[in-house]
Amino acid sequence: MLNLFELPKADSRVRNSHVSKSVGVVSSHRRVTHDTHEIVISCDENFRFTNAEAGQFAVLGFPNIERPRPYSFARNPQSYPLSESTFFIREVPNGEVSDWLKSADRTGSKIEIAGPVGKFTLDDRNAPFICIAGGSGMSAIMSLIEYAAELQVKRDCYFYYGARAQRDLYCEAEIKSVKKIWSKDNKFIFVPVLSEEPSMTDWDGARGFVSEFFLSEIEAESRTNFQLASYFLCGPPPMIRATLSALKKIGVSTGNIYQDNFEDIRSPAPVIDNHRCVLCDECLLVKPIESCIVEVAELDSGGDDKARRYKTVESGYTSGLYYNSLYIDDSKCVRCFACVDACPHNAISTEYLIRDGLRQKSYE
């Protein structure tokens, strides 16, 4: 006979996550430039990112590195084996993943992988689309343009890629392949822009910062209405900010701009404003690791913005659902910002003020 006072504990993890998780193996590891690596991760053939789209990303967990990292798919995931994913990883000074990649050929290493995540995907407008990328921002853009070429979209595409010098350029062959199969009735133009190439070299291409060069190109081009185009920005935050400023100058609507900032764990983690949160669980459905967003019954700041204590929800034991809160654990967050994109109520952001000991978003 069932004892009503000893009901089985509910499993708080039961929900239909949008993220698939597996353990794969590095089937290929090579340098594509002096400081950029390409790795291909192959999972069991029964594992599939069946809903992956070009422009999205996955979160990778590396051996003996505590916190996973988000990386964009570098090739169109719909045109390659669904159990295989390619990523470009650029070295950063004193980076744990960078040091791991530099120290040996990592072919055969086991990697935890979770995805697909993100909303940086091709829109369905008929207007031209303009891609502006820098560094390893090549990855998501390469994925997008491969997808568009294979789909034979009837749109003009302009791809401006910012790098320091010739030795930083890569994917030339892949870009030529895209151009070869692009819709014959439309333009595909690729323009590499170098900011630090020595003046005495054989480089006869564009020079300067990609955001400034792009703006000068727009001012000189009168046959295309760049105000109505779609813009896809991918790369380091300074490049993104400079490009956004350039787009503002020419009157581009924010609704036509899609951006993918390459942040790392040194960047501020997003914070959930529980005054706005309606507990719809959309952020929980896209979190790539189990512990980055937690359901808490008690949240104590201790008067310190970072040093917080919390008590997690235990289904069937703690208070009812609508008395609880969601909390992003700064020490576990991988700065993928999937939760920011997923929240339909603008309750998650990195732009907060301190209020009552906790960071809260300023809506003024």
Order of alpha helices (4+ residues) and beta strands (2+ residues): beta-beta-beta-beta-beta-alpha-beta-beta-alpha-beta-alpha-beta-beta-alpha-beta-alpha-beta-beta-alpha-beta-beta-beta-alpha-beta-beta-beta
